[in-house]
Amino acid sequence: MWIDTHCHLDASEFDPDRGEVADAAEAAGVAGIVVPAVAVWNFETVRTLARQDSRCVYALGIHPLCSPGAGQADVDALRREVAASMGDPRFVGIGEIGLDFFVAGLDADHQTWLYIEQLKIAREFDLPVLLHVRKSQDQVGAQLRKLGVRQGIAHAFNGSHEQARRFIDQGLKLGFGGNVTFSRARQIRRLATELPLDALVLETDAPDIAPAWLSDDQFGEQHKARNTPAEVAGVARVLGELREMEPDALAQAMWRNSVAALPRLAAFADAMAPAGA
Protein backbone atom coordinates (compact mmCIF):
# COMPACT_ATOMS: atom_id res chain seq x y z
CA MET A 1 0.00 0.00 0.00
CA TRP A 2 1.22 3.49 -0.89
CA ILE A 3 0.47 6.99 0.35
CA ASP A 4 0.34 10.14 -1.77
CA THR A 5 1.76 12.82 0.51
CA HIS A 6 0.70 15.71 -1.75
CA CYS A 7 -2.43 15.68 -3.92
CA HIS A 8 -4.89 18.50 -4.68
CA LEU A 9 -7.86 16.18 -4.93
CA ASP A 10 -10.15 19.13 -4.23
CA ALA A 11 -9.11 20.85 -7.49
CA SER A 12 -11.78 21.62 -10.07
CA GLU A 13 -10.15 19.20 -12.51
CA PHE A 14 -11.58 16.41 -10.35
CA ASP A 15 -15.11 17.81 -10.00
CA PRO A 16 -16.63 15.43 -12.60
CA ASP A 17 -15.21 12.22 -11.13
CA ARG A 18 -13.51 12.80 -7.76
CA GLY A 19 -14.90 9.65 -6.17
CA GLU A 20 -13.91 7.51 -9.14
CA VAL A 21 -10.40 8.98 -9.03
CA ALA A 22 -10.03 8.05 -5.36
CA ASP A 23 -11.43 4.58 -6.07
CA ALA A 24 -8.91 4.08 -8.90
CA ALA A 25 -6.10 5.15 -6.58
CA GLU A 26 -7.19 2.62 -3.98
CA ALA A 27 -7.38 -0.07 -6.66
CA ALA A 28 -3.79 0.81 -7.60
CA GLY A 29 -2.70 0.30 -4.00
CA VAL A 30 -2.80 3.92 -2.82
CA ALA A 31 -4.39 3.76 0.62
CA GLY A 32 -3.86 7.36 1.76
CA ILE A 33 -4.02 10.80 0.15
CA VAL A 34 -2.83 14.03 1.82
CA VAL A 35 -4.82 17.01 0.51
CA PRO A 36 -3.26 20.42 1.28
CA ALA A 37 -5.22 23.65 1.19
CA VAL A 38 -4.05 26.62 -0.88
CA ALA A 39 -6.04 29.56 0.53
CA VAL A 40 -8.57 30.48 3.20
CA TRP A 41 -11.41 29.99 0.72
CA ASN A 42 -10.72 26.25 0.37
CA PHE A 43 -10.01 25.37 4.01
CA GLU A 44 -13.54 24.02 4.46
CA THR A 45 -13.37 22.24 1.09
CA VAL A 46 -10.34 20.14 1.98
CA ARG A 47 -11.64 19.49 5.49
CA THR A 48 -15.00 18.28 4.18
CA LEU A 49 -13.32 16.12 1.54
CA ALA A 50 -11.17 14.42 4.17
CA ARG A 51 -14.13 13.84 6.46
CA GLN A 52 -16.24 12.37 3.66
CA ASP A 53 -13.55 10.13 2.17
CA SER A 54 -11.76 7.86 4.62
CA ARG A 55 -8.73 7.65 2.31
CA CYS A 56 -7.98 11.38 2.71
CA VAL A 57 -6.40 13.61 5.32
CA TYR A 58 -5.81 17.36 5.03
CA ALA A 59 -3.50 20.26 5.77
CA LEU A 60 -4.29 23.97 6.07
CA GLY A 61 -2.18 26.76 4.61
CA ILE A 62 -1.91 29.57 2.08
CA HIS A 63 0.00 28.76 -1.12
CA PRO A 64 2.53 31.33 -2.37
CA LEU A 65 0.63 31.57 -5.67
CA CYS A 66 -2.36 32.70 -3.60
CA SER A 67 -0.30 35.28 -1.72
CA PRO A 68 -1.53 38.32 -3.70
CA GLY A 69 -4.28 39.81 -1.59
CA ALA A 70 -3.60 37.52 1.37
CA GLY A 71 -2.96 39.68 4.42
CA GLN A 72 -3.10 39.66 8.18
CA ALA A 73 -6.78 38.71 8.19
CA ASP A 74 -5.92 35.52 6.28
CA VAL A 75 -3.12 34.68 8.69
CA ASP A 76 -5.49 35.23 11.61
CA ALA A 77 -8.10 33.01 9.94
CA LEU A 78 -5.50 30.28 9.43
CA ARG A 79 -4.51 30.39 13.07
CA ARG A 80 -8.15 30.13 14.17
CA GLU A 81 -8.80 27.22 11.81
CA VAL A 82 -5.67 25.39 12.93
CA ALA A 83 -6.62 25.80 16.59
CA ALA A 84 -10.12 24.51 15.85
CA SER A 85 -8.74 21.54 13.88
CA MET A 86 -6.25 20.23 16.43
CA GLY A 87 -8.85 17.77 17.74
CA ASP A 88 -9.57 16.47 14.24
CA PRO A 89 -7.49 13.34 13.56
CA ARG A 90 -7.69 13.99 9.81
CA PHE A 91 -5.81 17.27 10.17
CA VAL A 92 -2.09 16.57 9.70
CA GLY A 93 -0.19 19.84 9.24
CA ILE A 94 0.35 23.29 7.77
CA GLY A 95 0.39 23.49 3.99
CA GLU A 96 0.79 24.15 1.25
CA ILE A 97 3.06 27.04 2.17
CA GLY A 98 6.41 28.33 0.94
CA LEU A 99 7.93 30.53 -1.74
CA ASP A 100 7.71 30.58 -5.53
CA PHE A 101 10.36 32.59 -7.37
CA PHE A 102 9.53 31.04 -10.75
CA VAL A 103 6.15 32.62 -11.50
CA ALA A 104 6.51 36.21 -12.67
CA GLY A 105 4.69 39.03 -10.93
CA LEU A 106 4.64 37.69 -7.37
CA ASP A 107 5.94 40.04 -4.69
CA ALA A 108 8.91 38.31 -3.07
CA ASP A 109 8.76 40.37 0.12
CA HIS A 110 5.05 39.73 0.60
CA GLN A 111 5.47 36.02 -0.10
CA THR A 112 8.24 35.87 2.46
CA TRP A 113 6.18 37.69 5.09
CA LEU A 114 3.27 35.31 4.54
CA TYR A 115 5.53 32.27 4.67
CA ILE A 116 7.17 33.40 7.92
CA GLU A 117 3.80 34.06 9.56
CA GLN A 118 2.65 30.56 8.65
CA LEU A 119 5.87 29.03 9.95
CA LYS A 120 5.17 30.78 13.25
CA ILE A 121 1.78 29.06 13.40
CA ALA A 122 3.40 25.70 12.64
CA ARG A 123 5.89 26.28 15.44
CA GLU A 124 3.20 27.44 17.87
CA PHE A 125 1.12 24.30 17.37
CA ASP A 126 4.10 21.98 16.88
CA LEU A 127 2.90 20.91 13.44
CA PRO A 128 4.83 19.81 10.33
CA VAL A 129 4.80 21.81 7.12
CA LEU A 130 4.15 20.95 3.47
CA LEU A 131 6.51 23.22 1.57
CA HIS A 132 6.41 24.73 -1.91
CA VAL A 133 10.04 25.29 -2.91
CA ARG A 134 10.01 26.23 -6.61
CA LYS A 135 13.22 28.14 -7.40
CA SER A 136 13.37 29.00 -3.69
CA GLN A 137 15.06 26.12 -1.88
CA ASP A 138 17.67 28.26 -0.14
CA GLN A 139 15.23 30.93 1.00
CA VAL A 140 12.63 28.42 2.20
CA GLY A 141 15.27 26.48 4.10
CA ALA A 142 16.78 29.58 5.67
CA GLN A 143 13.47 30.55 7.28
CA LEU A 144 12.92 26.99 8.52
CA ARG A 145 16.24 27.13 10.31
CA LYS A 146 15.64 30.64 11.63
CA LEU A 147 12.25 29.73 13.11
CA GLY A 148 13.21 26.25 14.24
CA VAL A 149 10.62 24.25 12.28
CA ARG A 150 12.00 20.73 12.02
CA GLN A 151 9.33 18.49 10.54
CA GLY A 152 7.51 18.20 7.23
CA ILE A 153 8.07 17.72 3.51
CA ALA A 154 9.82 19.79 0.85
CA HIS A 155 7.28 18.98 -1.85
CA ALA A 156 8.30 18.38 -5.51
CA PHE A 157 11.95 18.78 -4.57
CA ASN A 158 14.13 19.80 -7.51
CA GLY A 159 17.25 21.29 -5.97
CA SER A 160 20.89 20.33 -5.64
CA HIS A 161 22.41 17.64 -3.47
CA GLU A 162 23.67 20.30 -1.07
CA GLN A 163 20.22 21.88 -0.81
CA ALA A 164 18.71 18.45 -0.24
CA ARG A 165 21.14 17.77 2.59
CA ARG A 166 20.22 21.04 4.30
CA PHE A 167 16.52 20.12 4.31
CA ILE A 168 17.34 16.63 5.56
CA ASP A 169 19.59 18.00 8.29
CA GLN A 170 16.71 20.24 9.35
CA GLY A 171 14.56 17.13 9.84
CA LEU A 172 12.45 17.30 6.68
CA LYS A 173 11.66 14.70 4.04
CA LEU A 174 11.81 15.34 0.29
CA GLY A 175 8.82 14.67 -1.95
CA PHE A 176 9.42 12.82 -5.22
CA GLY A 177 6.72 12.46 -7.85
CA GLY A 178 6.21 12.57 -11.59
CA ASN A 179 9.45 14.37 -12.40
CA VAL A 180 11.55 11.40 -11.29
CA THR A 181 9.89 9.21 -13.96
CA PHE A 182 11.49 11.09 -16.87
CA SER A 183 14.69 9.46 -18.09
CA ARG A 184 16.21 12.85 -18.96
CA ALA A 185 15.64 14.21 -15.45
CA ARG A 186 19.13 13.08 -14.50
CA GLN A 187 19.66 15.26 -11.45
CA ILE A 188 16.37 14.31 -9.81
CA ARG A 189 16.91 10.63 -10.55
CA ARG A 190 20.44 10.83 -9.17
CA LEU A 191 19.15 12.39 -5.97
CA ALA A 192 16.42 9.75 -5.68
CA THR A 193 19.14 7.11 -5.91
CA GLU A 194 21.89 8.65 -3.78
CA LEU A 195 20.02 10.33 -0.91
CA PRO A 196 19.30 8.29 2.22
CA LEU A 197 16.16 6.20 1.81
CA ASP A 198 14.73 7.60 5.03
CA ALA A 199 14.75 11.10 3.49
CA LEU A 200 12.24 10.32 0.73
CA VAL A 201 8.45 10.28 0.43
CA LEU A 202 6.16 9.74 -2.55
CA GLU A 203 3.68 12.21 -4.02
CA THR A 204 1.85 13.20 -7.19
CA ASP A 205 0.87 16.89 -6.86
CA ALA A 206 -2.16 15.79 -8.87
CA PRO A 207 -3.65 17.11 -11.06
CA ASP A 208 -0.23 18.60 -11.96
CA ILE A 209 3.25 17.11 -12.66
CA ALA A 210 2.04 14.07 -14.58
CA PRO A 211 4.53 11.18 -14.91
CA ALA A 212 6.26 10.23 -18.14
CA TRP A 213 3.66 7.69 -19.24
CA LEU A 214 0.93 10.37 -19.23
CA SER A 215 3.02 12.83 -21.20
CA ASP A 216 3.03 13.58 -24.92
CA ASP A 217 6.66 14.60 -24.66
CA GLN A 218 9.22 12.73 -22.61
CA PHE A 219 10.45 15.79 -20.79
CA GLY A 220 8.94 19.17 -21.50
CA GLU A 221 5.20 18.58 -21.74
CA GLN A 222 4.47 16.56 -18.64
CA HIS A 223 1.85 19.06 -17.45
CA LYS A 224 -0.53 18.46 -20.36
CA ALA A 225 -2.22 15.35 -18.98
CA ARG A 226 -4.25 15.25 -15.78
CA ASN A 227 -2.31 13.52 -13.07
CA THR A 228 -4.14 11.44 -10.44
CA PRO A 229 -3.21 9.92 -7.06
CA ALA A 230 -3.24 6.43 -8.61
CA GLU A 231 0.07 7.35 -10.28
CA VAL A 232 1.88 7.09 -6.94
CA ALA A 233 2.09 3.38 -7.64
CA GLY A 234 3.98 4.06 -10.87
CA VAL A 235 6.26 6.59 -9.21
CA ALA A 236 7.00 3.95 -6.57
CA ARG A 237 7.82 1.43 -9.29
CA VAL A 238 10.34 3.84 -10.84
CA LEU A 239 11.89 4.67 -7.48
CA GLY A 240 12.15 0.97 -6.68
CA GLU A 241 13.92 0.33 -9.99
CA LEU A 242 16.34 3.21 -9.41
CA ARG A 243 17.18 2.00 -5.92
CA GLU A 244 16.94 -1.72 -6.78
CA MET A 245 14.39 -2.36 -4.04
CA GLU A 246 11.52 -4.81 -3.80
CA PRO A 247 8.05 -3.18 -3.69
CA ASP A 248 7.17 -4.45 -0.19
CA ALA A 249 10.37 -3.12 1.36
CA LEU A 250 9.96 0.22 -0.41
CA ALA A 251 6.31 0.52 0.66
CA GLN A 252 7.22 -0.07 4.29
CA ALA A 253 10.02 2.50 4.12
CA MET A 254 7.79 5.10 2.45
CA TRP A 255 5.11 4.61 5.11
CA ARG A 256 7.65 5.05 7.92
CA ASN A 257 9.02 8.17 6.27
CA SER A 258 5.56 9.62 5.70
CA VAL A 259 4.67 9.16 9.37
CA ALA A 260 8.00 10.66 10.42
CA ALA A 261 7.20 13.70 8.29
CA LEU A 262 3.51 13.90 9.27
CA PRO A 263 3.20 12.18 12.67
CA ARG A 264 -0.59 12.47 12.83
CA LEU A 265 -0.75 9.90 10.02
CA ALA A 266 0.13 7.27 12.61
CA ALA A 267 -3.51 7.25 13.72
CA PHE A 268 -4.39 5.70 10.35
CA ALA A 269 -1.87 2.87 10.41
CA ASP A 270 -4.55 0.19 10.36
CA ALA A 271 -6.06 1.61 7.18
CA MET A 272 -3.07 3.04 5.32
CA ALA A 273 0.09 1.20 6.35
CA PRO A 274 1.45 -1.59 4.13
CA ALA A 275 1.68 -5.09 5.53
CA GLY A 276 4.67 -5.49 7.80
CA ALA A 277 5.13 -1.77 8.46
C-alpha positions as CSV (number, residue, x, y, z in Angstrom):
1,M,0.0,0.0,0.0
2,W,1.2,3.5,-0.9
3,I,0.5,7.0,0.4
4,D,0.3,10.1,-1.8
5,T,1.8,12.8,0.5
6,H,0.7,15.7,-1.8
7,C,-2.4,15.7,-3.9
8,H,-4.9,18.5,-4.7
9,L,-7.9,16.2,-4.9
10,D,-10.2,19.1,-4.2
11,A,-9.1,20.8,-7.5
12,S,-11.8,21.6,-10.1
13,E,-10.2,19.2,-12.5
14,F,-11.6,16.4,-10.3
15,D,-15.1,17.8,-10.0
16,P,-16.6,15.4,-12.6
17,D,-15.2,12.2,-11.1
18,R,-13.5,12.8,-7.8
19,G,-14.9,9.6,-6.2
20,E,-13.9,7.5,-9.1
21,V,-10.4,9.0,-9.0
22,A,-10.0,8.0,-5.4
23,D,-11.4,4.6,-6.1
24,A,-8.9,4.1,-8.9
25,A,-6.1,5.2,-6.6
26,E,-7.2,2.6,-4.0
27,A,-7.4,-0.1,-6.7
28,A,-3.8,0.8,-7.6
29,G,-2.7,0.3,-4.0
30,V,-2.8,3.9,-2.8
31,A,-4.4,3.8,0.6
32,G,-3.9,7.4,1.8
33,I,-4.0,10.8,0.2
34,V,-2.8,14.0,1.8
35,V,-4.8,17.0,0.5
36,P,-3.3,20.4,1.3
37,A,-5.2,23.6,1.2
38,V,-4.0,26.6,-0.9
39,A,-6.0,29.6,0.5
40,V,-8.6,30.5,3.2
41,W,-11.4,30.0,0.7
42,N,-10.7,26.3,0.4
43,F,-10.0,25.4,4.0
44,E,-13.5,24.0,4.5
45,T,-13.4,22.2,1.1
46,V,-10.3,20.1,2.0
47,R,-11.6,19.5,5.5
48,T,-15.0,18.3,4.2
49,L,-13.3,16.1,1.5
50,A,-11.2,14.4,4.2
51,R,-14.1,13.8,6.5
52,Q,-16.2,12.4,3.7
53,D,-13.6,10.1,2.2
54,S,-11.8,7.9,4.6
55,R,-8.7,7.7,2.3
56,C,-8.0,11.4,2.7
57,V,-6.4,13.6,5.3
58,Y,-5.8,17.4,5.0
59,A,-3.5,20.3,5.8
60,L,-4.3,24.0,6.1
61,G,-2.2,26.8,4.6
62,I,-1.9,29.6,2.1
63,H,0.0,28.8,-1.1
64,P,2.5,31.3,-2.4
65,L,0.6,31.6,-5.7
66,C,-2.4,32.7,-3.6
67,S,-0.3,35.3,-1.7
68,P,-1.5,38.3,-3.7
69,G,-4.3,39.8,-1.6
70,A,-3.6,37.5,1.4
71,G,-3.0,39.7,4.4
72,Q,-3.1,39.7,8.2
73,A,-6.8,38.7,8.2
74,D,-5.9,35.5,6.3
75,V,-3.1,34.7,8.7
76,D,-5.5,35.2,11.6
77,A,-8.1,33.0,9.9
78,L,-5.5,30.3,9.4
79,R,-4.5,30.4,13.1
80,R,-8.2,30.1,14.2
81,E,-8.8,27.2,11.8
82,V,-5.7,25.4,12.9
83,A,-6.6,25.8,16.6
84,A,-10.1,24.5,15.9
85,S,-8.7,21.5,13.9
86,M,-6.2,20.2,16.4
87,G,-8.8,17.8,17.7
88,D,-9.6,16.5,14.2
89,P,-7.5,13.3,13.6
90,R,-7.7,14.0,9.8
91,F,-5.8,17.3,10.2
92,V,-2.1,16.6,9.7
93,G,-0.2,19.8,9.2
94,I,0.3,23.3,7.8
95,G,0.4,23.5,4.0
96,E,0.8,24.1,1.2
97,I,3.1,27.0,2.2
98,G,6.4,28.3,0.9
99,L,7.9,30.5,-1.7
100,D,7.7,30.6,-5.5
101,F,10.4,32.6,-7.4
102,F,9.5,31.0,-10.8
103,V,6.1,32.6,-11.5
104,A,6.5,36.2,-12.7
105,G,4.7,39.0,-10.9
106,L,4.6,37.7,-7.4
107,D,5.9,40.0,-4.7
108,A,8.9,38.3,-3.1
109,D,8.8,40.4,0.1
110,H,5.0,39.7,0.6
111,Q,5.5,36.0,-0.1
112,T,8.2,35.9,2.5
113,W,6.2,37.7,5.1
114,L,3.3,35.3,4.5
115,Y,5.5,32.3,4.7
116,I,7.2,33.4,7.9
117,E,3.8,34.1,9.6
118,Q,2.6,30.6,8.7
119,L,5.9,29.0,10.0
120,K,5.2,30.8,13.2
121,I,1.8,29.1,13.4
122,A,3.4,25.7,12.6
123,R,5.9,26.3,15.4
124,E,3.2,27.4,17.9
125,F,1.1,24.3,17.4
126,D,4.1,22.0,16.9
127,L,2.9,20.9,13.4
128,P,4.8,19.8,10.3
129,V,4.8,21.8,7.1
130,L,4.1,20.9,3.5
131,L,6.5,23.2,1.6
132,H,6.4,24.7,-1.9
133,V,10.0,25.3,-2.9
134,R,10.0,26.2,-6.6
135,K,13.2,28.1,-7.4
136,S,13.4,29.0,-3.7
137,Q,15.1,26.1,-1.9
138,D,17.7,28.3,-0.1
139,Q,15.2,30.9,1.0
140,V,12.6,28.4,2.2
141,G,15.3,26.5,4.1
142,A,16.8,29.6,5.7
143,Q,13.5,30.5,7.3
144,L,12.9,27.0,8.5
145,R,16.2,27.1,10.3
146,K,15.6,30.6,11.6
147,L,12.2,29.7,13.1
148,G,13.2,26.2,14.2
149,V,10.6,24.2,12.3
150,R,12.0,20.7,12.0
151,Q,9.3,18.5,10.5
152,G,7.5,18.2,7.2
153,I,8.1,17.7,3.5
154,A,9.8,19.8,0.8
155,H,7.3,19.0,-1.9
156,A,8.3,18.4,-5.5
157,F,11.9,18.8,-4.6
158,N,14.1,19.8,-7.5
159,G,17.3,21.3,-6.0
160,S,20.9,20.3,-5.6
161,H,22.4,17.6,-3.5
162,E,23.7,20.3,-1.1
163,Q,20.2,21.9,-0.8
164,A,18.7,18.4,-0.2
165,R,21.1,17.8,2.6
166,R,20.2,21.0,4.3
167,F,16.5,20.1,4.3
168,I,17.3,16.6,5.6
169,D,19.6,18.0,8.3
170,Q,16.7,20.2,9.4
171,G,14.6,17.1,9.8
172,L,12.4,17.3,6.7
173,K,11.7,14.7,4.0
174,L,11.8,15.3,0.3
175,G,8.8,14.7,-1.9
176,F,9.4,12.8,-5.2
177,G,6.7,12.5,-7.9
178,G,6.2,12.6,-11.6
179,N,9.5,14.4,-12.4
180,V,11.6,11.4,-11.3
181,T,9.9,9.2,-14.0
182,F,11.5,11.1,-16.9
183,S,14.7,9.5,-18.1
184,R,16.2,12.8,-19.0
185,A,15.6,14.2,-15.4
186,R,19.1,13.1,-14.5
187,Q,19.7,15.3,-11.4
188,I,16.4,14.3,-9.8
189,R,16.9,10.6,-10.5
190,R,20.4,10.8,-9.2
191,L,19.1,12.4,-6.0
192,A,16.4,9.8,-5.7
193,T,19.1,7.1,-5.9
194,E,21.9,8.7,-3.8
195,L,20.0,10.3,-0.9
196,P,19.3,8.3,2.2
197,L,16.2,6.2,1.8
198,D,14.7,7.6,5.0
199,A,14.8,11.1,3.5
200,L,12.2,10.3,0.7
201,V,8.5,10.3,0.4
202,L,6.2,9.7,-2.5
203,E,3.7,12.2,-4.0
204,T,1.9,13.2,-7.2
205,D,0.9,16.9,-6.9
206,A,-2.2,15.8,-8.9
207,P,-3.7,17.1,-11.1
208,D,-0.2,18.6,-12.0
209,I,3.2,17.1,-12.7
210,A,2.0,14.1,-14.6
211,P,4.5,11.2,-14.9
212,A,6.3,10.2,-18.1
213,W,3.7,7.7,-19.2
214,L,0.9,10.4,-19.2
215,S,3.0,12.8,-21.2
216,D,3.0,13.6,-24.9
217,D,6.7,14.6,-24.7
218,Q,9.2,12.7,-22.6
219,F,10.4,15.8,-20.8
220,G,8.9,19.2,-21.5
221,E,5.2,18.6,-21.7
222,Q,4.5,16.6,-18.6
223,H,1.8,19.1,-17.4
224,K,-0.5,18.5,-20.4
225,A,-2.2,15.3,-19.0
226,R,-4.3,15.3,-15.8
227,N,-2.3,13.5,-13.1
228,T,-4.1,11.4,-10.4
229,P,-3.2,9.9,-7.1
230,A,-3.2,6.4,-8.6
231,E,0.1,7.3,-10.3
232,V,1.9,7.1,-6.9
233,A,2.1,3.4,-7.6
234,G,4.0,4.1,-10.9
235,V,6.3,6.6,-9.2
236,A,7.0,4.0,-6.6
237,R,7.8,1.4,-9.3
238,V,10.3,3.8,-10.8
239,L,11.9,4.7,-7.5
240,G,12.2,1.0,-6.7
241,E,13.9,0.3,-10.0
242,L,16.3,3.2,-9.4
243,R,17.2,2.0,-5.9
244,E,16.9,-1.7,-6.8
245,M,14.4,-2.4,-4.0
246,E,11.5,-4.8,-3.8
247,P,8.1,-3.2,-3.7
248,D,7.2,-4.5,-0.2
249,A,10.4,-3.1,1.4
250,L,10.0,0.2,-0.4
251,A,6.3,0.5,0.7
252,Q,7.2,-0.1,4.3
253,A,10.0,2.5,4.1
254,M,7.8,5.1,2.5
255,W,5.1,4.6,5.1
256,R,7.6,5.0,7.9
257,N,9.0,8.2,6.3
258,S,5.6,9.6,5.7
259,V,4.7,9.2,9.4
260,A,8.0,10.7,10.4
261,A,7.2,13.7,8.3
262,L,3.5,13.9,9.3
263,P,3.2,12.2,12.7
264,R,-0.6,12.5,12.8
265,L,-0.7,9.9,10.0
266,A,0.1,7.3,12.6
267,A,-3.5,7.2,13.7
268,F,-4.4,5.7,10.3
269,A,-1.9,2.9,10.4
270,D,-4.6,0.2,10.4
271,A,-6.1,1.6,7.2
272,M,-3.1,3.0,5.3
273,A,0.1,1.2,6.4
274,P,1.5,-1.6,4.1
275,A,1.7,-5.1,5.5
276,G,4.7,-5.5,7.8
277,A,5.1,-1.8,8.5
